[in-house]
């Protein structure tokens, strides 16, 4: 089995999942900061992590659009999916079901 990072599709899928997980961490950090204990540690940890992963997702999205032959609509949806929590996972599943994340030979 190939390493997930050895293909553009694998990198896209990994970053889509990581972006969603980092969103969850940031949301939990915000909950603790604003609701529970007014402690910023969770946001200070997950904020930068989420920021780096978010930028990575945007970059990998722009890198896979040409080899995957994404039109403007698909590319736009992939980029917009990075904004709401867990949207990248929803997009990845949608794109997989429609053959938009296929190995291009």
BAMI-883948 format. One record per atom (N, C-alpha, C): residue in one letter; residue number from 1; atom name; x, y, z. Coordinates in Angstrom, 2 decimals, always signed. Each point is the difference from the previous one (the first is absolute). Layout:
N
+------+-------+-------+---------+---------+---------+
| guti | kollo | vexpa |       x |       y |       z |
+------+-------+-------+---------+---------+---------+
|    A |   NUM |    CA |       X |       Y |       Z |
...
+------+-------+-------+---------+---------+---------+
//
This chain:
105
+------+-------+-------+---------+---------+---------+
| guti | kollo | vexpa |       x |       y |       z |
+------+-------+-------+---------+---------+---------+
|    X |     1 |     N |   +0.84 |   -1.19 |   +0.00 |
|    X |     1 |    CA |   -0.84 |   +1.19 |   +0.00 |
|    X |     1 |     C |   +0.88 |   +1.25 |   +0.00 |
|    X |     2 |     N |   -0.33 |   +0.94 |   -0.87 |
|    X |     2 |    CA |   +0.77 |   +1.23 |   -0.10 |
|    X |     2 |     C |   -0.25 |   +0.90 |   +1.20 |
|    X |     3 |     N |   +1.00 |   +0.77 |   +0.35 |
|    X |     3 |    CA |   -0.15 |   +0.99 |   +1.05 |
|    X |     3 |     C |   -0.99 |   +1.06 |   -0.44 |
|    X |     4 |     N |   -0.85 |   +0.44 |   +0.93 |
|    X |     4 |    CA |   -1.03 |   +0.99 |   -0.31 |
|    X |     4 |     C |   +0.61 |   +1.29 |   -0.55 |
|    X |     5 |     N |   +1.17 |   +0.35 |   +0.44 |
|    X |     5 |    CA |   +0.63 |   +1.25 |   -0.43 |
|    X |     5 |     C |   +0.69 |   -0.10 |   -1.36 |
|    X |     6 |     N |   +0.04 |   -1.19 |   -0.59 |
|    X |     6 |    CA |   +0.72 |   -0.16 |   -1.25 |
|    X |     6 |     C |   -0.82 |   +0.41 |   -1.23 |
|    X |     7 |     N |   -1.29 |   +0.26 |   +0.18 |
|    X |     7 |    CA |   -0.83 |   +0.45 |   -1.12 |
|    X |     7 |     C |   -0.68 |   +1.33 |   +0.35 |
|    X |     8 |     N |   -0.34 |   +0.75 |   -1.03 |
|    X |     8 |    CA |   -0.72 |   +1.25 |   +0.22 |
|    X |     8 |     C |   -1.35 |   -0.25 |   +0.66 |
|    X |     9 |     N |   -0.67 |   -1.04 |   -0.41 |
|    X |     9 |    CA |   -1.31 |   -0.32 |   +0.57 |
|    X |     9 |     C |   +0.15 |   -0.35 |   +1.47 |
|    X |    10 |     N |   +1.02 |   -0.77 |   +0.33 |
|    X |    10 |    CA |   +0.25 |   -0.37 |   +1.39 |
|    X |    10 |     C |   +0.28 |   +1.22 |   +0.86 |
|    X |    11 |     N |   +0.81 |   +0.91 |   -0.52 |
|    X |    11 |    CA |   +0.29 |   +1.23 |   +0.74 |
|    X |    11 |     C |   -1.26 |   +0.84 |   +0.18 |
|    X |    12 |     N |   -0.82 |   +0.06 |   -1.06 |
|    X |    12 |    CA |   -1.25 |   +0.75 |   +0.11 |
|    X |    12 |     C |   -0.90 |   -0.61 |   +1.07 |
|    X |    13 |     N |   -0.17 |   -1.30 |   -0.03 |
|    X |    13 |    CA |   -0.86 |   -0.67 |   +0.98 |
|    X |    13 |     C |   +0.54 |   +0.17 |   +1.42 |
|    X |    14 |     N |   +1.29 |   -0.13 |   +0.16 |
|    X |    14 |    CA |   +0.61 |   +0.16 |   +1.33 |
|    X |    14 |     C |   -0.23 |   +1.42 |   +0.53 |
|    X |    15 |     N |   +0.23 |   +1.00 |   -0.84 |
|    X |    15 |    CA |   -0.18 |   +1.38 |   +0.45 |
|    X |    15 |     C |   -1.48 |   +0.33 |   +0.21 |
|    X |    16 |     N |   -0.88 |   -0.59 |   -0.78 |
|    X |    16 |    CA |   -1.44 |   +0.23 |   +0.22 |
|    X |    16 |     C |   -0.40 |   -0.52 |   +1.38 |
|    X |    17 |     N |   +0.49 |   -1.18 |   +0.36 |
|    X |    17 |    CA |   -0.32 |   -0.58 |   +1.31 |
|    X |    17 |     C |   +0.70 |   +0.80 |   +1.12 |
|    X |    18 |     N |   +1.26 |   +0.34 |   -0.21 |
|    X |    18 |    CA |   +0.74 |   +0.76 |   +1.02 |
|    X |    18 |     C |   -0.63 |   +1.37 |   +0.23 |
|    X |    19 |     N |   -0.50 |   +0.62 |   -1.06 |
|    X |    19 |    CA |   -0.65 |   +1.30 |   +0.14 |
|    X |    19 |     C |   -1.25 |   -0.12 |   +0.87 |
|    X |    20 |     N |   -0.75 |   -1.06 |   -0.21 |
|    X |    20 |    CA |   -1.21 |   -0.22 |   +0.82 |
|    X |    20 |     C |   +0.36 |   -0.28 |   +1.46 |
|    X |    21 |     N |   +1.03 |   -0.81 |   +0.22 |
|    X |    21 |    CA |   +0.41 |   -0.31 |   +1.38 |
|    X |    21 |     C |   +0.53 |   +1.26 |   +0.69 |
|    X |    22 |     N |   +0.77 |   +0.81 |   -0.72 |
|    X |    22 |    CA |   +0.51 |   +1.23 |   +0.62 |
|    X |    22 |     C |   -1.14 |   +0.98 |   +0.28 |
|    X |    23 |     N |   -1.03 |   +0.00 |   -0.85 |
|    X |    23 |    CA |   -1.19 |   +0.82 |   +0.27 |
|    X |    23 |     C |   -0.64 |   -0.45 |   +1.31 |
|    X |    24 |     N |   -0.13 |   -1.31 |   +0.17 |
|    X |    24 |    CA |   -0.59 |   -0.53 |   +1.24 |
|    X |    24 |     C |   +0.82 |   +0.44 |   +1.21 |
|    X |    25 |     N |   +1.31 |   -0.10 |   -0.10 |
|    X |    25 |    CA |   +0.86 |   +0.43 |   +1.10 |
|    X |    25 |     C |   -0.17 |   +1.48 |   +0.30 |
|    X |    26 |     N |   -0.08 |   +0.81 |   -1.05 |
|    X |    26 |    CA |   -0.18 |   +1.43 |   +0.19 |
|    X |    26 |     C |   -1.37 |   +0.31 |   +0.62 |
|    X |    27 |     N |   -1.03 |   -0.70 |   -0.44 |
|    X |    27 |    CA |   -1.34 |   +0.21 |   +0.58 |
|    X |    27 |     C |   -0.03 |   -0.38 |   +1.48 |
|    X |    28 |     N |   +0.66 |   -1.09 |   +0.34 |
|    X |    28 |    CA |   +0.07 |   -0.41 |   +1.41 |
|    X |    28 |     C |   +0.78 |   +1.05 |   +0.80 |
|    X |    29 |     N |   +1.11 |   +0.47 |   -0.56 |
|    X |    29 |    CA |   +0.77 |   +1.05 |   +0.67 |
|    X |    29 |     C |   -0.82 |   +1.26 |   +0.20 |
|    X |    30 |     N |   -0.80 |   +0.37 |   -1.00 |
|    X |    30 |    CA |   -0.85 |   +1.19 |   +0.12 |
|    X |    30 |     C |   -1.09 |   -0.21 |   +1.05 |
|    X |    31 |     N |   -0.54 |   -1.21 |   +0.07 |
|    X |    31 |    CA |   -1.01 |   -0.30 |   +1.02 |
|    X |    31 |     C |   +0.58 |   +0.20 |   +1.40 |
|    X |    32 |     N |   +1.20 |   -0.54 |   +0.21 |
|    X |    32 |    CA |   +0.63 |   +0.16 |   +1.31 |
|    X |    32 |     C |   +0.38 |   +1.46 |   +0.27 |
|    X |    33 |     N |   +0.41 |   +0.71 |   -1.04 |
|    X |    33 |    CA |   +0.39 |   +1.40 |   +0.19 |
|    X |    33 |     C |   -1.20 |   +0.88 |   +0.36 |
|    X |    34 |     N |   -1.08 |   -0.16 |   -0.73 |
|    X |    34 |    CA |   -1.13 |   +0.92 |   +0.16 |
|    X |    34 |     C |   -1.12 |   -0.48 |   +0.91 |
|    X |    35 |     N |   -0.08 |   -1.32 |   +0.25 |
|    X |    35 |    CA |   -1.14 |   -0.53 |   +0.76 |
|    X |    35 |     C |   +0.42 |   -0.57 |   +1.35 |
|    X |    36 |     N |   +0.99 |   -0.84 |   +0.01 |
|    X |    36 |    CA |   +0.30 |   -0.77 |   +1.20 |
|    X |    36 |     C |   +0.94 |   +0.72 |   +0.96 |
|    X |    37 |     N |   +1.23 |   +0.18 |   -0.39 |
|    X |    37 |    CA |   +0.99 |   +0.48 |   +0.97 |
|    X |    37 |     C |   +0.71 |   +1.29 |   -0.41 |
|    X |    38 |     N |   -0.40 |   +0.60 |   -1.08 |
|    X |    38 |    CA |   +0.65 |   +1.22 |   -0.49 |
|    X |    38 |     C |   +1.52 |   -0.16 |   -0.09 |
|    X |    39 |     N |   +0.43 |   -1.16 |   -0.46 |
|    X |    39 |    CA |   +1.42 |   -0.31 |   -0.17 |
|    X |    39 |     C |   +0.30 |   -0.08 |   -1.49 |
|    X |    40 |     N |   +1.01 |   +0.74 |   -0.44 |
|    X |    40 |    CA |   +0.32 |   +0.09 |   -1.42 |
|    X |    40 |     C |   +0.93 |   -1.09 |   -0.52 |
|    X |    41 |     N |   +0.43 |   -0.91 |   +0.83 |
|    X |    41 |    CA |   +0.99 |   -1.00 |   -0.41 |
|    X |    41 |     C |   -0.44 |   -0.79 |   -1.22 |
|    X |    42 |     N |   -1.25 |   -0.48 |   -0.03 |
|    X |    42 |    CA |   -0.48 |   -0.78 |   -1.14 |
|    X |    42 |     C |   +0.05 |   +0.77 |   -1.30 |
|    X |    43 |     N |   -0.38 |   +1.26 |   +0.05 |
|    X |    43 |    CA |   +0.02 |   +0.84 |   -1.20 |
|    X |    43 |     C |   +1.45 |   +0.31 |   -0.40 |
|    X |    44 |     N |   +0.86 |   +0.22 |   +0.99 |
|    X |    44 |    CA |   +1.40 |   +0.28 |   -0.30 |
|    X |    44 |     C |   +0.69 |   -1.20 |   -0.64 |
|    X |    45 |     N |   -0.43 |   -1.19 |   +0.36 |
|    X |    45 |    CA |   +0.58 |   -1.21 |   -0.59 |
|    X |    45 |     C |   -0.61 |   -0.30 |   -1.36 |
|    X |    46 |     N |   -1.33 |   -0.09 |   -0.05 |
|    X |    46 |    CA |   -0.66 |   -0.44 |   -1.22 |
|    X |    46 |     C |   -0.15 |   +1.09 |   -1.05 |
|    X |    47 |     N |   +0.04 |   +1.26 |   +0.39 |
|    X |    47 |    CA |   -0.10 |   +1.09 |   -0.98 |
|    X |    47 |     C |   +1.10 |   -0.05 |   -1.05 |
|    X |    48 |     N |   +1.26 |   +0.01 |   +0.41 |
|    X |    48 |    CA |   +1.08 |   -0.07 |   -0.99 |
|    X |    48 |     C |   +0.03 |   -1.33 |   -0.76 |
|    X |    49 |     N |   -0.30 |   -1.10 |   +0.68 |
|    X |    49 |    CA |   -0.03 |   -1.30 |   -0.68 |
|    X |    49 |     C |   -1.05 |   +0.02 |   -1.10 |
|    X |    50 |     N |   -1.19 |   +0.48 |   +0.35 |
|    X |    50 |    CA |   -1.07 |   +0.07 |   -0.99 |
|    X |    50 |     C |   +0.39 |   +0.93 |   -1.15 |
|    X |    51 |     N |   +0.63 |   +1.12 |   +0.32 |
|    X |    51 |    CA |   +0.41 |   +0.95 |   -1.04 |
|    X |    51 |     C |   +0.95 |   -0.62 |   -1.01 |
|    X |    52 |     N |   +0.99 |   -0.73 |   +0.48 |
|    X |    52 |    CA |   +0.98 |   -0.64 |   -0.89 |
|    X |    52 |     C |   -0.68 |   -1.07 |   -0.85 |
|    X |    53 |     N |   -0.85 |   -0.81 |   +0.62 |
|    X |    53 |    CA |   -0.69 |   -1.06 |   -0.74 |
|    X |    53 |     C |   -0.97 |   +0.60 |   -1.02 |
|    X |    54 |     N |   -0.68 |   +1.08 |   +0.38 |
|    X |    54 |    CA |   -0.91 |   +0.70 |   -0.92 |
|    X |    54 |     C |   +0.76 |   +0.45 |   -1.26 |
|    X |    55 |     N |   +1.14 |   +0.65 |   +0.20 |
|    X |    55 |    CA |   +0.80 |   +0.46 |   -1.14 |
|    X |    55 |     C |   +0.46 |   -1.19 |   -0.83 |
|    X |    56 |     N |   +0.42 |   -1.09 |   +0.67 |
|    X |    56 |    CA |   +0.41 |   -1.21 |   -0.72 |
|    X |    56 |     C |   -1.12 |   -0.57 |   -0.84 |
|    X |    57 |     N |   -1.21 |   +0.00 |   +0.55 |
|    X |    57 |    CA |   -1.17 |   -0.50 |   -0.75 |
|    X |    57 |     C |   -0.25 |   +0.85 |   -1.24 |
|    X |    58 |     N |   +0.06 |   +1.31 |   +0.15 |
|    X |    58 |    CA |   -0.22 |   +0.89 |   -1.14 |
|    X |    58 |     C |   +1.06 |   -0.25 |   -1.07 |
|    X |    59 |     N |   +1.25 |   -0.12 |   +0.41 |
|    X |    59 |    CA |   +1.09 |   -0.23 |   -0.96 |
|    X |    59 |     C |   -0.19 |   -1.33 |   -0.71 |
|    X |    60 |     N |   -0.26 |   -1.07 |   +0.74 |
|    X |    60 |    CA |   -0.15 |   -1.31 |   -0.64 |
|    X |    60 |     C |   -1.24 |   -0.02 |   -0.90 |
|    X |    61 |     N |   -1.03 |   +0.74 |   +0.37 |
|    X |    61 |    CA |   -1.18 |   +0.10 |   -0.86 |
|    X |    61 |     C |   +0.36 |   +0.62 |   -1.34 |
|    X |    62 |     N |   +0.77 |   +1.08 |   +0.04 |
|    X |    62 |    CA |   +0.41 |   +0.67 |   -1.23 |
|    X |    62 |     C |   +0.95 |   -0.88 |   -0.82 |
|    X |    63 |     N |   +0.77 |   -0.85 |   +0.67 |
|    X |    63 |    CA |   +0.92 |   -0.88 |   -0.72 |
|    X |    63 |     C |   -0.70 |   -1.19 |   -0.65 |
|    X |    64 |     N |   -1.10 |   -0.48 |   +0.57 |
|    X |    64 |    CA |   -0.67 |   -1.18 |   -0.57 |
|    X |    64 |     C |   -1.04 |   +0.37 |   -1.05 |
|    X |    65 |     N |   -0.42 |   +1.24 |   -0.06 |
|    X |    65 |    CA |   -1.10 |   +0.35 |   -0.91 |
|    X |    65 |     C |   +0.33 |   -0.25 |   -1.46 |
|    X |    66 |     N |   +1.21 |   +0.29 |   -0.44 |
|    X |    66 |    CA |   +0.35 |   -0.22 |   -1.41 |
|    X |    66 |     C |   +0.12 |   -1.49 |   -0.33 |
|    X |    67 |     N |   +0.79 |   -0.79 |   +0.75 |
|    X |    67 |    CA |   +0.08 |   -1.42 |   -0.35 |
|    X |    67 |     C |   -1.34 |   -0.75 |   +0.18 |
|    X |    68 |     N |   -0.84 |   +0.48 |   +0.89 |
|    X |    68 |    CA |   -1.31 |   -0.63 |   +0.19 |
|    X |    68 |     C |   -1.05 |   +0.57 |   -0.96 |
|    X |    69 |     N |   +0.40 |   +0.96 |   -0.77 |
|    X |    69 |    CA |   -0.88 |   +0.63 |   -1.00 |
|    X |    69 |     C |   -1.25 |   +0.60 |   +0.63 |
|    X |    70 |     N |   +0.20 |   +0.67 |   +1.12 |
|    X |    70 |    CA |   -1.13 |   +0.65 |   +0.64 |
|    X |    70 |     C |   -0.36 |   +1.27 |   -0.75 |
|    X |    71 |     N |   -1.28 |   +0.21 |   -0.19 |
|    X |    71 |    CA |   -0.46 |   +1.26 |   -0.57 |
|    X |    71 |     C |   -0.05 |   +1.06 |   +1.10 |
|    X |    72 |     N |   -0.40 |   +1.21 |   -0.36 |
|    X |    72 |    CA |   -0.03 |   +1.09 |   +0.96 |
|    X |    72 |     C |   -0.92 |   -0.33 |   +1.17 |
|    X |    73 |     N |   -1.16 |   -0.58 |   -0.28 |
|    X |    73 |    CA |   -0.98 |   -0.30 |   +1.04 |
|    X |    73 |     C |   +0.57 |   -0.95 |   +1.05 |
|    X |    74 |     N |   +0.63 |   -1.07 |   -0.46 |
|    X |    74 |    CA |   +0.56 |   -0.99 |   +0.93 |
|    X |    74 |     C |   +1.12 |   +0.62 |   +0.82 |
|    X |    75 |     N |   +0.87 |   +0.75 |   -0.63 |
|    X |    75 |    CA |   +1.09 |   +0.67 |   +0.71 |
|    X |    75 |     C |   -0.56 |   +0.98 |   +1.02 |
|    X |    76 |     N |   -1.00 |   +0.76 |   -0.40 |
|    X |    76 |    CA |   -0.64 |   +0.96 |   +0.91 |
|    X |    76 |     C |   -0.61 |   -0.73 |   +1.20 |
|    X |    77 |     N |   -0.71 |   -1.08 |   -0.25 |
|    X |    77 |    CA |   -0.60 |   -0.77 |   +1.10 |
|    X |    77 |     C |   +1.07 |   -0.55 |   +0.94 |
|    X |    78 |     N |   +1.10 |   -0.48 |   -0.55 |
|    X |    78 |    CA |   +1.08 |   -0.53 |   +0.83 |
|    X |    78 |     C |   +0.58 |   +1.09 |   +0.90 |
|    X |    79 |     N |   +0.17 |   +1.19 |   -0.54 |
|    X |    79 |    CA |   +0.55 |   +1.11 |   +0.77 |
|    X |    79 |     C |   -1.00 |   +0.50 |   +1.04 |
|    X |    80 |     N |   -1.25 |   +0.13 |   -0.38 |
|    X |    80 |    CA |   -1.04 |   +0.46 |   +0.94 |
|    X |    80 |     C |   -0.20 |   -1.02 |   +1.12 |
|    X |    81 |     N |   +0.21 |   -1.27 |   -0.31 |
|    X |    81 |    CA |   -0.15 |   -1.06 |   +1.01 |
|    X |    81 |     C |   +0.96 |   +0.17 |   +1.17 |
|    X |    82 |     N |   +1.06 |   +0.76 |   -0.18 |
|    X |    82 |    CA |   +0.96 |   +0.19 |   +1.08 |
|    X |    82 |     C |   -0.49 |   +1.00 |   +1.04 |
|    X |    83 |     N |   -1.07 |   +0.70 |   -0.27 |
|    X |    83 |    CA |   -0.46 |   +1.04 |   +0.92 |
|    X |    83 |     C |   -0.87 |   -0.55 |   +1.13 |
|    X |    84 |     N |   -1.07 |   -0.74 |   -0.28 |
|    X |    84 |    CA |   -0.80 |   -0.52 |   +1.13 |
|    X |    84 |     C |   +0.69 |   -1.22 |   +0.63 |
|    X |    85 |     N |   -0.22 |   -0.18 |   +1.29 |
|    X |    85 |    CA |   +0.57 |   -1.18 |   +0.65 |
|    X |    85 |     C |   -0.44 |   -1.29 |   -0.70 |
|    X |    86 |     N |   +0.95 |   -0.87 |   -0.26 |
|    X |    86 |    CA |   -0.21 |   -1.33 |   -0.58 |
|    X |    86 |     C |   -0.43 |   +0.03 |   -1.47 |
|    X |    87 |     N |   +0.00 |   +1.16 |   -0.61 |
|    X |    87 |    CA |   -0.38 |   +0.11 |   -1.41 |
|    X |    87 |     C |   +0.96 |   -0.73 |   -0.92 |
|    X |    88 |     N |   +1.26 |   -0.07 |   +0.36 |
|    X |    88 |    CA |   +0.98 |   -0.68 |   -0.86 |
|    X |    88 |     C |   -0.28 |   -1.50 |   -0.09 |
|    X |    89 |     N |   -0.48 |   -0.58 |   +1.08 |
|    X |    89 |    CA |   -0.34 |   -1.43 |   -0.01 |
|    X |    89 |     C |   -1.23 |   -0.22 |   -0.88 |
|    X |    90 |     N |   -0.98 |   +0.88 |   +0.13 |
|    X |    90 |    CA |   -1.20 |   -0.10 |   -0.83 |
|    X |    90 |     C |   +0.38 |   +0.12 |   -1.47 |
|    X |    91 |     N |   +0.86 |   +0.96 |   -0.34 |
|    X |    91 |    CA |   +0.42 |   +0.16 |   -1.39 |
|    X |    91 |     C |   +0.77 |   -1.23 |   -0.48 |
|    X |    92 |     N |   +0.93 |   -0.49 |   +0.82 |
|    X |    92 |    CA |   +0.80 |   -1.16 |   -0.41 |
|    X |    92 |     C |   -0.89 |   -1.20 |   -0.31 |
|    X |    93 |     N |   -0.99 |   -0.24 |   +0.82 |
|    X |    93 |    CA |   -0.92 |   -1.12 |   -0.25 |
|    X |    93 |     C |   -0.84 |   +0.24 |   -1.25 |
|    X |    94 |     N |   -0.47 |   +1.22 |   -0.18 |
|    X |    94 |    CA |   -0.77 |   +0.35 |   -1.19 |
|    X |    94 |     C |   +0.85 |   -0.20 |   -1.26 |
|    X |    95 |     N |   +1.22 |   +0.51 |   +0.04 |
|    X |    95 |    CA |   +0.89 |   -0.09 |   -1.16 |
|    X |    95 |     C |   +0.37 |   -1.46 |   -0.30 |
|    X |    96 |     N |   +0.21 |   -0.79 |   +1.04 |
|    X |    96 |    CA |   +0.33 |   -1.41 |   -0.20 |
|    X |    96 |     C |   -1.14 |   -0.75 |   -0.67 |
|    X |    97 |     N |   -1.21 |   +0.25 |   +0.45 |
|    X |    97 |    CA |   -1.18 |   -0.68 |   -0.57 |
|    X |    97 |     C |   -0.23 |   +0.37 |   -1.45 |
|    X |    98 |     N |   +0.41 |   +1.17 |   -0.39 |
|    X |    98 |    CA |   -0.22 |   +0.47 |   -1.37 |
|    X |    98 |     C |   +1.22 |   -0.17 |   -0.91 |
|    X |    99 |     N |   +1.01 |   -0.72 |   +0.49 |
|    X |    99 |    CA |   +1.18 |   -0.26 |   -0.81 |
|    X |    99 |     C |   +0.91 |   +1.19 |   -0.20 |
|    X |   100 |     N |   -0.12 |   +1.00 |   +0.84 |
|    X |   100 |    CA |   +0.82 |   +1.20 |   -0.13 |
|    X |   100 |     C |   +1.33 |   -0.12 |   +0.74 |
|    X |   101 |     N |   +0.20 |   -1.12 |   +0.67 |
|    X |   101 |    CA |   +1.29 |   -0.30 |   +0.64 |
|    X |   101 |     C |   +0.46 |   -1.37 |   -0.50 |
|    X |   102 |     N |   +0.25 |   -0.06 |   -1.29 |
|    X |   102 |    CA |   +0.39 |   -1.25 |   -0.62 |
|    X |   102 |     C |   +1.46 |   +0.08 |   -0.44 |
|    X |   103 |     N |   +0.65 |   -1.13 |   -0.03 |
|    X |   103 |    CA |   +1.38 |   -0.04 |   -0.50 |
|    X |   103 |     C |   -0.03 |   +0.34 |   -1.48 |
|    X |   104 |     N |   +0.80 |   +0.96 |   -0.36 |
|    X |   104 |    CA |   +0.09 |   +0.42 |   -1.40 |
|    X |   104 |     C |   +1.25 |   -0.62 |   -0.59 |
|    X |   105 |     N |   -0.18 |   -0.79 |   -1.05 |
|    X |   105 |    CA |   +1.14 |   -0.69 |   -0.57 |
|    X |   105 |     C |   +0.50 |   +0.53 |   -1.28 |
+------+-------+-------+---------+---------+---------+
//
